[in-house]
Amino acid sequence: MMVPIIYASFLLLLNIAVLAQDNSTIPIPRQDTFLLPDGYTSNISLPWTSSTHTSDTSLNSLLAIASNASFISYSPTFNSLLGPAPEFKLVATRPNESFAFEAGLWAWDRNEVWFTSSSTVYGNQTFVSVLNLLNNNVTTPQFNPPLKGVNGGYYFNKTVYFTTFGTDAGVISIDPHTLSWKTVLNSYYGMQLGFVDDIAWLEWKGNEYAFFSTDGSFGAFIGGGPSDLPAAIWRFDVLTGTLQPVIPRSDVQFPNGVRVNAEGTKLYVNQPSIYVSDTASPLLQAALTNTTFWGTPSIYVYDLVPSTSSTSSPPKPVNKSHFSLARTGFADGLHLDDSGRVWSAEGDGIWVRAPDGEVLGVFNAATLLAGESVETGGDAAIANFALAGDTLVVLAHSRIWTLKLAETVVKGGEFELR
């Protein structure tokens, strides 16, 4: 009785793979990103390559071809990163299940990528899965007691950390060997944190710190309940057991992804922009009362400096700078490589930018999500991914894709800073 099931699964894998077989790299001249013929039209809600129309038929053809290619290049640096024959490989699929969506943390010493399912599909019943990069086997560990509302993640000191939302939202730690877990934090002087979205760890002057983002309104949207606190970026000092907000909502209105560069000198924070239509759910409308557009779909960068004149004092984010703007949708999953490049999951794919913000290229979501049939709760986009040595691992709802890069973009180490 197993043969028909295996054969059916093989056919599904084959059919999906065929949809994404255009592994071509399409270069678009930089000039075409800022200078178009008069009278052009485009749609901010759709990728610019598929929605932009001009009076130049050759340019229209180029953009149409690019909209169906796996790789869109704006720089020779991106071509070098890809190598001569890049090819996405479909390594896992679970039909009708949005199991691969958030986190994307690389447990370098175990050669595994840990990730979580979609919160817009499963609410606070999200779950953890693990991809073994040696054999592409995916498992969904069972925890006792069960985990609830897991979302963003980070691997630090050979420990898996996840953010959580809903009741007792906070940060948890997991021993990947025993699967035992414990709550690291879940309160600020008796007030609930709400939706804890993402987390990054940092070793600074011999001490350990965590930066994480919170926003209660999005938690209300997915049924987790509102927060007692305004949105913020928080810093947790392990040595002193001190938790405090370090970036207020007035600075970053809707904080989401958060990452520290490999040198521990810069903190990157992104925020989405949420459009609330008249047909939005009453819960979401209540969470975002009288708000139409919320936030700017951007990535910001801060310098990390000692909080006081003592060089051993905790790191403090200062000197906010606007790093980049997401053209379509918003910046969600955020990762940095060892060369300082910033990788961001946005509405139309995974964008790669140089340390100065220059767009190098895009991994096109259109090919990776082609034919996606999972009910995504209106969130049919790539939210996150993982950088694992020389491999890009894309979390695409019911599928996982891998791509072997031409260089090792991150190295594993005792203190994982990605």
N, C-alpha and C positions, 0 to 999 in steps of 0.2 A: 504493500500500500504506500510505501515511501517513494517509489519511483515517480509516480505522477506529480507528487508535491515538489520533489527536487527538480523535475523537468520544468514544471510551471515556474518555479523560482528562477531557474536558469534563463527561461524565455523572457521573464520580466527584466532581469539584469541586462540581457542582450538588447532588448527593445529600448531601455533607457539609455544604454551606452551609445546606441546608434544615434539617438537624439543629440548627443553631445560629441559627436565624432569630428566636428569641425575644429581641429586643434591648430588651426592656422593663427598666425600672428599678423595682425593688420596694423601697420604704422599710420598714424594720422599726423600730418605736419603741425607743428606747434602753432603756426599762424592761424590755422583753421579753428583754433579754440578761442581766439579773440577778435578775428576779423572775418566777417562773412558778407556776402553781397547784400546790398540794401533790399529790404522787403522780406527778409528771412522770417520764418516762423518756427517756434519750438514750444514744447510743453514741459513745464518744470516737474510735473508729476510722472513723467516718463523719461527713460534714458535719452540723453541728448543725441546719441547716434541713430536712434530709431524714430525720434519725434521731430528732428530738425529738417526743414525743407528750404531750399534756396533756389535761385534762378540758375545756378550752376549745375548742370546735369551730371558732370563728372564728379563733383563733390557729393552730390546726392547719392550717386552709385557707391562711392567710397564709404560713406556713412552707413548705407544699407548693408554692405558687405561686413563692415565692422560690427554691426549690431548682431550678427549671427556668428561671429568668431569667438573663440574662447579667450583670446588674448588681444588686448588693444594697447598698442605701444605709443608713447609720446617721447621716448628717449632711448638712445642706444644703451643706456645703463639698464633699462628694463629688458632689452633683448639679451644682454649679457647674463642677467639674472635667470632668464628662461633657458638659455642654451639653444643649440641649433634645432632640436626637434622635441619641444615640450609636448607632453601628452597627459591629459587628465585620465585617471583610472578610477572606475567605480568599484569600490572595495566592499561596500555594505549597503543593504537596502532592507527596509521594513515597510512593506506596502501599507498605506492608510494609517501610518503612525509617525507623528512628528517628533521622533525620538532624538534627533541630532540638531540642536538649535543654539544652545548657549554654552558659555565657559570656554572650552577649548584649551585646557592646560596640559602641558607636556611633562609627564613624569619621566625625566630623562634617564634615570638609572634603571627604570623598569621597561623603557621603550614602549610607553603607553600614552594614549591621549584620553583624558577624562572629560566628559561633557554632560550637559543636562538637556532635558526635553523642553518643549515650548510652553512657556507660561500662559500665552494667549490661547492655547489649546487645552491645557490640563489644569489651568488655575494653580492653586496651591498644592496640587498633587503631582507636581513635576518630579522626575526621577533621574538618577545618575546612571550612565552607561560608560563602558571602557572599551577603547579600541586598542588591540594588541598590534603594534606595527610590524611585528615579525611575521605573523600569519594572517593579519586582517580579520581576526576573530573579534566579534563584538559581544560583550557580556553585560548584563544588567545586574549588578550586585544587590543582594538583599541585606538590609541593615536592620539591626535590632538594638533599640526600637527603630521603626521606619523613619526615613527622612521625609520632610514635607517642605514644599516651597523652595527648593534649591534653585539657584540661578547662576550667578557668575562664579568664577573660580581662579585659583592660583596655586602653583606648586612651589613650596618654599621649605628648605631644610628637610627634604624628603618627607614632607607632610602635605596632604591634599587639604586645601581650604576652599569652602564654598560659602557664598552669601545666601541668605534665606529671606523670605518675606512671609507675610501673614502674621498670625499670633506668635509672639516671641521671636520676631524677625531679628536677624543678627548675623553672626559669623560662626561657622562650625569648623572643626578640624577633624580629619580622618586619617587614621593609620592605614596606609594602603596594603599592608601585609595582613593585618588582623581584621580590617574593616570596622574596628571599634571607633566610635566618634564621640565628641563632646562639644558642648557649646563654649565658645571663646568669649562672646559678649552678646547681650541682647537688650540692653537698657542704657539710658542716660538719666541717672538719678530718678529712676522709676517711670520714665516716659518711654513709650514704645518707639522704635526706630522706623517702623513702616516697611517700605520696600528697600532692602539693601541690594543694590544692583551689581556692583563689581568691586573687586579688591586687588590691591597690589602690595607686595611686601618689599621691604628695604632694610639692608644692613647698613647702619650709619654710625660711624665712630665706635664700633664694637657692640652697639645695641641694635635691637630689632624693632621695627615699626611697621604698622600696616596703615595704608590709606584706603578708604572705601567711600563709596557714594551712596546716598540715600535719597529717595523721593517717595513720599506717601501717597501722592495723587495717582501715580501709575499703579500702586498696590490696590487702590480702590477700584481702578478700572478692571483689574483681573480678579476682583473678589477678595482681596486680602485685607480690606479695611483701610481707612485713612490713618495717617501717622499723627502722633502727638507733636511732632517736630517738623519744622520747615526743612526743605531739601538742603543738603550740604555735602561737602567733602570733609570726612573725619580722619583724624590721626589717632592711632592707638599705640601707646608706649608700653611694650611688654615688661620692661624692667620696673617701671613705677606703677604699672596698672592704671595709667591715666588715659581717659578717652575725652577728646575735645574736638569741636568743629574748627577747621582751619580755613575753609573757603565757604562763605555764606551764599545763600540763594541770590542775594543781590548781585553777586559776582558771576556765578554760573547758575542760571535759573533752573535748569533741569539736568543736573549732573548724571552721567551714565557711565561710560567706560572710563577707566583710570589705569594709568601705567607709569612706571618710572624707567628712565633710560638706564643702560647698562652701567654707566659711571655713577649713578645715584645723584646726579646733579640737576635733573629736570623732571618735573611731574607733568604728565599730559592728561587732560580731562576733556571728554567730549559731551555734547548735549544735543538731543534731538529737537525737532520742531514738530509739535503735534497739532494737526488740524482737526477741529471738532465740528462736524456737520450737524444740521438740524435733526438728522436721523440717527445720530449716535445714541448709544444706550443711555437710559436715565442715570445709571451709575457713573458713567464717564462724564456726562454733562454736569452732574452734581459735583464731581471731583474737580472739574475745570470750569466752575461757574463764571459765566460772562467772559470766557476766554476763547478766542478763535485761533490765534496763532500763539504758541507758547515756546519761547526760546528761539535761538538761532541755530540752525543745523551746522555746528562748527566744532572744531577741535582747538582747544586753548593749551598753551604751554606756560609753565611757571618755573622760575629758578628755585632750587632748594638750597637754603642757607641756614646756618645755625640760628635758633630762635633768640639767643642772647649773645652777649660778647664772648661767652665761653664756647670754644669750638666743639665741645662735646655735648652741647645742648641739643634738644630735638630738632629735626629738620622742619623748616617753615617755608611754605610756598609764597613767593613774592614775584613781582614784576610780570604780571599777567600779559601775555601776548597772544594775538589771534593767529593761530598757526595755519588753519585751512577752513574752507567752506565746502560742505557737501552739496553737490549740484542737484542730486535727486534723492528724495527721502531724507535720511539723516545718518550720521556716523554712529555706529553701535559698537560691535566688538572692536577692541583696540589692542594692537600688539606692536612692539618695537623689536627690531633685530639688532645684532651686535654692531652693525655699521651705522646705527642711528636712524635708519629708515623707519617711517611710520606706516603701518599697515592698518587699514580701517575697513570694516564691513559697512557698506553704504547701500542705498536703495537699489543701485543697478550693478553692484558687484563689490569686489575687494579692491580698494584703491591703494596703491603704493606711492608714497611721497618721500622725497629726499629730506635730509635733516633740515633744509631751509624751507621746506613746504612745497617745492616743485613737484608737480605730478609726473611720475615716471611711467605709470601704466595701470591697467585695470584687468582683473580677472573677471570676465563677463558673466554675470549671474543668469543671463538669458539662456545660455547653453546648459548651465549646471542645474537650473530649475525647470528646464523644458519638460512639459508633460506632467508636471507635479499635480497630483490629484488630492493630496491631503487637505482636509479642511483646516486652514491655518488661522482662522479667527481674524482674517483681514491682514495677516502678517506674512504674506508670501514674499519673503526676502531672506537673504542670507544675513543672519544676525551675528554669527561668530565663526571662528576658525582657529586653527592652531599652527604655530611654527614649531617644527620638530626637527632640529638639525638641518638637513638639506631637503626637508619635505614640508610641503604645504598641505594641511588637512582641512578640507572644507566641510562644514556642517550644513547640510542642505535639506532640512526637514526629514524626509523619509529616506535620504541617501547620504552617503559619505563618499567624497571624492578625495584622492590624493594626487599630488603632483611632485615629481622629483625635480628639484631645482638644480641649477648648474653650480651652485655654491652652498656651503654651509652657512646659513643665515643666523643661527643661534647655536651656542654650545651649551651643553649641560654643565652644571657645576653645583657645588654645595649650596650656594646662595643664588637661586634662580631669580633673575631680575626682569624677566620678560612679562 
